[in-house]
């Protein structure tokens, strides 16, 4: 376990330190309960030290030639490629991710790093016309300064890099607080990669701690100008409120209740494959996962037969085994919560077409059908391998059912007519929607984010530049202005 113990520290101003708190966060393997590391929590003193270090380092970094800054990200990409096997092992050990999940996450993380390489030299200024003779309006795009990043446990390597890499590339400094379940993959590992890539000290800091220790200090501290948070809508609502009170911008990537819709002319085999992937990737612990699978009644029987057969054949077990498709959920509390949701749904009248067992943190897949239309389960995020099937009669009812949710993150529709799918997608109240594909999509150039309770702001492509930079207007008067006084 030296890999974990080596990286299980606070990383502040280029130094690996022990926190000054009075208690430890214990990092466990969710599959076998093995203790990976113990990390003494950071206090508000370390929060201040990290932000002050970032503040000191940021200004000279922003003044560095962007082509020089770009070299750091090129080296970081090479390091990830060279260490990809060990990173995959860490994802399996700390998150309980299957080998498929680990490969998926590492691939996307590398794509975001490749985009960061380009972002370093992308920001442009503009010269705008003026209504005043002789005046020139210059609008510069500048780094915001320091960004606070708070990340979840489900895709910690990807989601952390998704904010950290572009923020740094655009000339900012960053302070990261990884989730307590993934302090290494979402924190120490990323710090080590950038340290080895030659990132100057102070530009990236990692704080392993908890709100019970530091309260809202990470958000309220005067140094950070932007807070990037990914997690539940419950916590995101609090983060947004605190950030707003302190006049900070925030990007919130929050919970989802996505629907995958199968229209009457869909390729059912392809739709089944997409639905299984959309629901069961990383045990369903994905914000974009297809919580609801809605099927036109005319093809319901055929789709259900194929879907149930494929789900029943999924293999649950040790995530280190390449043949395993469903590994553990993150902890026993999550497993117990999922079991309770299924029990309640069945008690309320749902039918379990597949009823998975719960063995410790292993939760086998479940497929529920026949839920009452007003079932709260249809309107909440289910973070686990539980699929809900529901029929509809025609497109109008399908649109109504998809939109009958407080969330609006992702979704998908399957149809034999692509343009029909696009018209359908336009009617759905989500930030992202996909035609003839899975609900789980993430690309560096596309704007990623949600509507309603699924978040505020976007990351990806131009949206990332908007999130981590600010604009400054400087006017130049080349002649003499005539003043009225």
C-alpha positions in Angstrom: 0.0 0.0 0.0 3.0 2.3 -0.3 1.4 3.9 -3.3 -1.5 5.2 -1.2 0.5 6.0 1.9 3.0 8.0 -0.2 0.2 10.2 -1.6 -2.1 10.3 1.4 -1.0 13.8 2.6 -1.9 17.4 2.3 0.0 19.1 -0.6 0.5 22.7 0.0 3.0 25.1 -1.7 4.9 22.2 -3.3 5.3 20.3 0.0 3.7 17.0 1.2 2.5 17.6 4.7 0.6 16.1 7.6 -2.6 18.0 8.4 -2.8 19.7 11.8 -6.3 18.4 12.7 -7.0 16.1 15.6 -8.5 13.2 13.6 -7.9 11.1 10.5 -9.8 10.3 7.4 -9.5 6.6 6.7 -9.2 5.6 3.1 -10.8 2.1 2.5 -11.0 -0.3 -0.4 -14.8 -0.5 -0.9 -14.7 -4.1 -2.1 -12.7 -5.8 0.6 -12.7 -3.2 3.4 -8.8 -3.0 3.4 -7.4 0.1 4.9 -5.4 1.9 2.2 -4.3 4.9 4.2 -5.0 7.3 7.0 -4.8 11.1 6.5 -4.9 13.6 9.3 -7.4 16.3 8.2 -6.5 19.8 7.2 -7.7 22.7 9.3 -8.7 26.2 8.5 -5.1 27.1 9.0 -4.1 24.9 6.1 -6.9 26.2 4.0 -5.5 29.7 4.4 -1.9 28.5 3.7 -3.0 26.7 0.5 -4.9 29.7 -0.8 -2.2 32.1 0.1 0.4 29.9 -1.6 -1.8 29.8 -4.7 -2.3 33.6 -4.7 1.5 34.1 -4.5 2.3 31.6 -7.3 -0.5 32.7 -9.7 0.7 36.1 -10.8 4.1 35.0 -12.2 2.4 31.9 -13.7 -0.1 34.1 -15.5 2.8 36.1 -16.9 4.7 33.0 -18.1 4.7 32.6 -21.9 1.7 30.4 -22.7 3.8 28.2 -24.9 6.1 27.5 -21.9 3.0 26.8 -19.7 1.8 24.3 -22.3 4.9 22.2 -21.8 3.8 21.2 -18.3 0.6 19.7 -19.7 2.4 17.9 -22.5 4.6 16.3 -19.8 1.6 15.5 -17.6 0.0 13.7 -20.5 3.1 11.6 -21.0 3.2 10.7 -17.3 -0.4 9.5 -17.3 0.3 7.4 -20.4 3.4 5.9 -18.8 1.6 5.2 -15.5 -1.9 4.3 -16.8 -1.7 0.7 -15.5 -1.0 1.9 -11.9 -3.6 4.6 -12.2 -6.1 2.0 -13.3 -5.1 -0.2 -10.3 -5.7 2.8 -8.0 -9.2 3.5 -9.4 -10.0 -0.2 -8.8 -8.6 -0.2 -5.3 -10.0 3.1 -4.0 -13.3 3.5 -5.9 -14.1 -0.2 -6.6 -14.2 0.6 -10.3 -14.1 -2.2 -12.8 -11.3 -2.4 -15.3 -13.7 -1.2 -17.9 -14.6 1.8 -15.8 -10.9 2.6 -15.1 -10.0 2.5 -18.8 -13.0 4.7 -19.6 -12.1 7.3 -17.0 -8.4 7.4 -17.9 -9.2 7.8 -21.6 -11.4 10.8 -20.9 -8.9 12.3 -18.5 -6.3 12.2 -21.2 -8.6 13.8 -23.7 -9.2 16.7 -21.3 -5.4 17.1 -20.8 -5.0 17.3 -24.6 -7.5 20.0 -24.7 -5.7 21.9 -21.8 -2.6 21.8 -24.0 -4.5 23.8 -26.6 -6.3 26.0 -24.1 -2.9 27.4 -22.8 -2.6 29.3 -26.1 -6.2 29.8 -27.0 -7.6 32.9 -25.1 -7.9 35.9 -27.3 -8.6 39.6 -26.8 -10.8 41.7 -29.0 -10.6 45.3 -30.4 -14.1 46.8 -30.5 -15.3 49.9 -32.3 -16.3 53.0 -30.4 -19.0 55.6 -30.9 -16.4 58.2 -30.0 -13.9 59.4 -32.6 -10.3 58.4 -32.0 -11.2 55.8 -29.3 -10.2 52.2 -29.4 -11.8 49.6 -27.1 -9.6 46.7 -26.1 -11.2 43.7 -24.3 -8.7 41.3 -22.7 -9.5 37.8 -21.5 -7.5 37.2 -18.3 -7.3 34.4 -15.7 -9.6 34.9 -12.7 -6.7 34.2 -10.3 -7.4 31.3 -7.9 -10.0 28.6 -8.4 -11.3 26.3 -5.6 -12.3 22.8 -6.8 -14.4 20.3 -4.9 -14.8 16.9 -6.5 -16.9 13.8 -6.1 -15.9 10.2 -5.5 -17.4 8.5 -8.6 -15.0 9.9 -11.3 -12.4 11.7 -9.2 -9.5 11.4 -11.6 -11.5 12.7 -14.6 -13.6 15.3 -12.8 -10.7 16.8 -10.9 -8.6 17.1 -14.0 -11.5 18.5 -15.9 -11.3 21.7 -13.8 -7.7 21.6 -12.7 -6.0 21.2 -16.0 -7.9 24.0 -17.9 -7.8 26.4 -14.9 -4.0 26.0 -14.7 -3.6 26.2 -18.5 -5.5 29.5 -18.6 -3.1 31.0 -16.0 -4.8 30.4 -12.7 -3.8 28.6 -9.5 -5.9 25.9 -7.9 -6.8 24.5 -4.5 -8.5 21.1 -4.6 -10.6 19.3 -2.0 -11.2 15.7 -3.1 -14.0 13.6 -1.7 -13.2 11.7 1.5 -13.7 8.4 -0.2 -11.1 9.2 -2.9 -8.4 11.4 -1.4 -5.6 9.8 -3.5 -7.1 9.3 -6.9 -8.9 12.6 -6.7 -6.1 14.5 -5.0 -2.7 13.2 -4.2 -2.3 11.3 -7.4 -3.0 14.4 -9.5 -0.7 16.6 -7.4 2.1 14.0 -7.9 1.6 14.0 -11.7 1.8 17.7 -12.0 4.7 17.9 -9.6 6.6 15.4 -11.7 5.6 17.4 -14.8 7.4 20.4 -13.5 4.4 22.6 -12.4 5.9 25.4 -10.1 5.1 25.0 -6.4 2.0 26.7 -5.1 0.0 26.5 -8.3 -1.8 23.3 -7.3 -2.7 22.5 -3.7 -4.6 19.6 -2.3 -6.5 19.7 1.0 -7.9 16.5 2.4 -10.5 17.5 5.0 -14.2 17.7 5.9 -16.8 20.3 6.5 -17.0 19.1 10.1 -13.4 20.4 10.5 -13.3 23.5 8.3 -17.0 24.5 7.8 -17.4 26.8 4.7 -13.8 28.1 4.9 -12.9 26.6 1.5 -15.7 28.7 -0.2 -15.7 31.8 2.0 -12.0 32.4 1.9 -11.3 35.8 0.2 -8.7 34.5 -2.3 -10.6 32.2 -4.7 -12.7 33.9 -7.3 -14.4 30.8 -8.7 -15.6 27.6 -7.1 -16.0 24.5 -9.2 -18.1 21.9 -7.5 -19.4 18.5 -8.7 -21.6 16.4 -6.4 -25.2 16.2 -5.1 -27.8 18.9 -5.6 -28.2 19.0 -1.8 -24.6 20.0 -1.2 -24.5 22.0 -4.4 -27.4 24.2 -3.3 -25.3 25.1 -0.2 -22.1 25.7 -2.1 -24.0 28.0 -4.5 -25.6 29.9 -1.7 -22.3 30.5 0.2 -20.5 31.4 -3.0 -23.2 33.9 -3.9 -23.1 35.6 -0.5 -19.4 36.1 -1.0 -19.7 37.3 -4.6 -17.9 34.4 -6.1 -18.7 32.7 -9.4 -19.4 29.0 -9.3 -19.8 26.1 -11.7 -22.1 23.5 -10.3 -22.3 20.0 -11.8 -25.0 18.3 -9.8 -27.3 15.3 -9.6 -29.3 13.8 -12.5 -32.4 11.7 -13.1 -31.8 11.0 -16.8 -34.1 9.2 -19.1 -33.3 6.9 -22.0 -36.2 6.9 -24.4 -37.0 4.1 -26.9 -39.3 5.2 -29.6 -41.4 2.8 -31.7 -39.0 2.8 -34.7 -35.8 2.2 -32.6 -33.2 -0.5 -33.3 -34.0 -2.5 -30.2 -30.7 -4.4 -29.9 -28.7 -1.2 -30.1 -31.1 0.5 -27.6 -30.7 -2.3 -25.2 -26.9 -2.1 -25.3 -27.1 1.7 -24.8 -29.5 1.3 -21.9 -27.4 -1.3 -20.1 -24.3 0.8 -20.4 -26.1 4.0 -19.4 -27.6 2.5 -16.3 -24.9 0.2 -15.0 -21.5 1.8 -15.8 -19.7 2.0 -12.5 -22.6 0.3 -10.7 -24.9 3.2 -11.7 -22.9 5.7 -9.6 -22.9 8.2 -12.4 -24.7 11.5 -12.5 -25.6 11.0 -16.1 -26.8 7.4 -15.6 -30.2 6.5 -17.1 -32.3 6.3 -14.0 -35.4 5.8 -16.1 -35.8 3.7 -19.3 -38.9 4.8 -21.1 -40.2 2.5 -23.9 -43.0 3.0 -26.4 -45.7 0.5 -25.5 -45.7 -1.0 -29.0 -42.1 -2.3 -28.5 -42.2 -2.7 -24.7 -42.5 -6.4 -24.6 -39.7 -7.1 -27.1 -37.4 -4.5 -25.5 -38.0 -5.7 -22.0 -37.3 -9.3 -22.8 -33.9 -8.4 -24.4 -33.0 -5.9 -21.6 -33.8 -8.2 -18.8 -31.8 -11.0 -20.3 -28.8 -8.8 -20.8 -29.0 -7.4 -17.2 -29.4 -10.8 -15.7 -26.2 -11.9 -17.4 -24.1 -9.1 -15.9 -21.3 -10.4 -13.7 -21.0 -8.9 -10.2 -17.9 -9.4 -8.1 -14.2 -8.4 -7.6 -13.5 -5.3 -9.6 -9.9 -6.5 -10.1 -11.2 -9.4 -12.2 -11.3 -8.3 -15.9 -14.5 -10.3 -16.3 -16.4 -8.3 -13.6 -18.9 -5.9 -15.0 -20.5 -4.8 -11.7 -18.2 -4.0 -8.7 -19.0 -2.7 -5.3 -20.8 0.5 -4.5 -18.8 3.0 -2.5 -19.7 1.9 1.0 -22.2 -0.2 3.1 -24.4 2.7 3.8 -25.0 3.2 0.1 -25.7 -0.5 -0.3 -28.2 -0.5 2.5 -29.9 2.6 1.1 -30.3 1.0 -2.3 -31.8 -2.2 -0.8 -34.3 0.0 1.1 -35.3 1.8 -2.1 -36.0 -1.5 -3.9 -37.9 -2.9 -0.9 -40.1 0.2 -0.8 -40.8 0.2 -4.5 -41.9 -3.4 -4.4 -44.1 -2.7 -1.4 -45.6 0.2 -3.4 -46.6 -2.1 -6.2 -43.5 -2.3 -8.5 -42.5 -5.7 -10.0 -38.9 -6.8 -9.8 -38.1 -8.3 -13.2 -34.6 -8.9 -11.9 -34.0 -8.8 -8.1 -30.3 -8.5 -7.3 -28.9 -9.6 -3.9 -27.0 -7.3 -1.6 -23.8 -8.8 -0.3 -21.8 -6.3 1.7 -21.0 -3.5 -0.7 -21.8 -5.7 -3.7 -25.3 -4.8 -5.1 -26.4 -7.0 -7.9 -28.5 -5.3 -10.7 -32.2 -4.9 -10.2 -34.8 -4.1 -12.8 -38.1 -2.7 -11.6 -41.3 -2.2 -13.7 -44.9 -1.2 -13.0 -44.0 1.7 -10.6 -47.0 3.9 -9.9 -46.9 7.1 -11.9 -46.5 9.2 -8.8 -43.7 7.1 -7.3 -41.0 9.3 -5.8 -38.5 6.9 -7.1 -39.2 8.1 -10.7 -38.2 11.6 -9.7 -35.0 11.1 -7.7 -31.5 10.2 -8.5 -30.7 6.6 -7.8 -26.9 6.2 -7.3 -26.7 2.5 -7.9 -27.5 -0.5 -10.2 -31.3 -0.2 -10.1 -33.1 0.3 -13.5 -36.7 1.6 -13.8 -38.7 0.6 -16.8 -41.8 2.5 -17.7 -44.0 2.4 -20.9 -45.5 5.4 -22.8 -48.1 5.8 -25.5 -46.6 8.1 -28.2 -44.1 10.9 -28.3 -46.2 13.5 -26.4 -46.5 11.3 -23.4 -42.8 10.4 -23.6 -41.8 14.1 -23.6 -44.1 14.8 -20.6 -42.6 11.8 -18.6 -39.0 12.8 -19.3 -39.6 16.4 -18.2 -41.5 15.3 -15.1 -38.4 15.6 -13.0 -36.7 18.2 -10.9 -33.5 17.4 -12.7 -32.2 18.1 -16.2 -28.7 16.8 -16.8 -28.5 14.3 -19.6 -30.7 11.9 -21.6 -31.0 9.9 -24.8 -33.5 8.9 -27.4 -33.4 6.0 -29.8 -35.2 6.1 -33.1 -34.7 5.0 -36.7 -35.1 8.6 -37.8 -32.3 10.8 -36.7 -34.1 14.1 -37.3 -37.1 12.8 -35.4 -34.7 12.2 -32.5 -33.3 15.8 -32.8 -36.8 17.2 -32.8 -37.5 15.1 -29.7 -34.3 16.3 -28.0 -35.2 20.0 -28.5 -38.3 19.5 -26.4 -36.5 18.0 -23.4 -35.5 20.3 -20.5 -31.9 19.1 -20.1 -28.5 20.6 -20.6 -27.4 17.6 -22.7 -29.3 15.0 -24.8 -28.1 12.4 -27.2 -29.7 10.7 -30.2 -29.1 6.9 -30.7 -26.4 6.7 -28.0 -26.0 6.4 -24.2 -26.9 9.0 -21.7 -23.3 9.0 -20.4 -21.3 11.3 -22.7 -18.4 13.7 -22.0 -16.3 15.4 -24.6 -13.7 18.2 -24.0 -15.1 20.5 -26.7 -18.8 20.2 -25.8 -20.5 22.2 -23.1 -21.2 19.9 -20.1 -23.8 20.9 -17.6 -27.4 20.7 -16.6 -30.7 22.6 -16.1 -33.0 22.8 -13.1 -31.5 21.1 -10.0 -28.8 19.6 -12.1 -26.5 22.6 -11.9 -25.4 26.0 -13.0 -22.8 26.9 -15.6 -20.9 24.7 -18.1 -17.5 23.2 -18.6 -16.0 22.1 -21.9 -14.7 24.0 -24.9 -15.5 27.7 -24.9 -17.5 27.3 -21.7 -14.4 26.3 -19.9 -12.7 29.5 -21.0 -15.7 31.5 -19.8 -15.7 29.7 -16.4 -12.0 30.2 -15.5 -11.3 33.6 -17.1 -12.6 37.2 -16.7 -12.8 40.1 -19.2 -11.1 43.4 -18.8 -12.0 46.5 -20.9 -9.2 49.0 -21.6 -10.0 51.9 -23.8 -7.4 54.1 -25.6 -8.1 57.6 -26.8 -5.8 58.4 -29.7 -7.1 61.9 -30.1 -8.6 64.5 -27.8 -12.0 64.0 -26.2 -14.3 67.0 -26.0 -15.8 67.0 -22.5 -19.1 68.8 -21.7 -17.7 70.3 -18.5 
